[in-house]
Amino acid sequence: MSRLHLNIALFFLIGFQVVLPAQEKIELEGLVKDEHGYEVPYAAVGIPSKYVGTATTEDGNFYLQLAKSNLEDVLEVSSIGYLTFKIKVRDFLNLEEKVIVLKEDIVSLDEVNILASIDYVKHAIKNLKNTTISKTHQLNMLYRRFSTEAEKARFLIEHYIKVVDRGPIDPQFMRAEVIEGRKSADYRFIKDKYPGHQVMVTAQRNPLREGINQKAYNWNKIGDSSYDGEDIVILEGVGKKNKWKKIKLFIGVETYGVYRIETSDLNAVYIYKKTSDGKLVLSYHNRVWEKDIAINPMQRKLLQTNASKVKASYRHEVFVLGVETDKKKIKVGNYEGYRNDMGDMDVKYNPDFWNNFSNPPETAFYKKSKKELESIYGVPLEQQFNAVN
């Protein structure tokens, strides 16, 4: 298994998940490996036609909740660099060993036939309306924001949100509504705040929505791979004036669909997944916004530092857990009421909802912040949720 495949495996850190009544649940647990016995991290595991799925952990394990009505559906396991594996849910449950082995898909693009790097970028942007869901649809999201001070997570807000979107052809989400929410204990001493719900920034700072100034970068092909039968070219743009400004695009050779974006702006990652009709939709995103903030003597003492300034940041993580394209079923209120900082918003807390919620796997991005937050006073996150909400 090549290092390139390992490095870009995060491409599949996604999941379309549902919350099901306990009596209707089918629980799937398994392990995904390659032909050499190595675990495959962040492989997509699910039923694309039903927008149901999850991703494997760094150790290749996965857990997925389905309904009994899914028994005859086909479970698909896919990851960049491997051939897609398919098996009926019922047949998987009957396996003695719940291990799925993915076969490597060897790719070597013909350099003679491949387009110039900038031409792929031009075609990708031009074809967004054809490659993505570009009609009104609803995204059901799990939104997490960790607030950090002195480079340590001190506060977590977790919201289940419904968003109305038209995809990358629109510069922003049309509207959003917080359905459920919960908070950790608040261990901040500075409490830097940002007005409005930051789920909107997920769209506003997306390069596909903002527009990419193609001529401002030097573009180079840095790799290739495949996904679900399509070859992928990996391009990197380096700023002509500012060398630190970089953007990386994973583009389909045939469709010009953009499967993944990495950008130095906010150290952000945007990951897209194919739906059953071949259209791409946002499935996972993370970003980090940070700045230096001046602190007073009391804050220095509390933060145990002699510095006159400390770094404060927001670490954001977004999972798209479901998509609704039927306009008659789209029901989302307006986010205009959310003018305060996320931490000050009056959001209802329903422990039954969270107890029955099918959480996506814990990413390294999430684990790092969770560990920092729990270490402050040695209080587990679940205990904090129960105590402060």
WOHUWO-V867892 format. One record per helix or strand. SS is the DSSP state (H for helix, E for strand). FROM is the first residue (numbers start at 1). LEN is the number of residues. If there is no record, write none. Layout:
# WOHUWO-V867892
ss: <SS | SS>
from: <FROM | FROM>
len: <LEN | LEN>
This chain:
# WOHUWO-V867892
ss: <H | H | H | E | E | E | H | E | E | H | E | E | E | H | E | E | H | H | E | E | E | H | E | H | H | H | E | E | E | E | H | E | E | H | E | H | H | H | H | H | H>
from: <3 | 9 | 22 | 25 | 39 | 44 | 48 | 52 | 61 | 68 | 74 | 82 | 85 | 89 | 99 | 104 | 117 | 128 | 132 | 137 | 152 | 167 | 175 | 199 | 207 | 214 | 217 | 230 | 246 | 258 | 265 | 268 | 280 | 297 | 309 | 327 | 335 | 342 | 351 | 364 | 381>
len: <5 | 4 | 3 | 10 | 1 | 4 | 3 | 4 | 7 | 3 | 5 | 1 | 4 | 5 | 4 | 1 | 10 | 4 | 1 | 13 | 14 | 3 | 9 | 6 | 4 | 3 | 11 | 10 | 7 | 6 | 3 | 7 | 15 | 7 | 16 | 3 | 3 | 3 | 5 | 12 | 8>
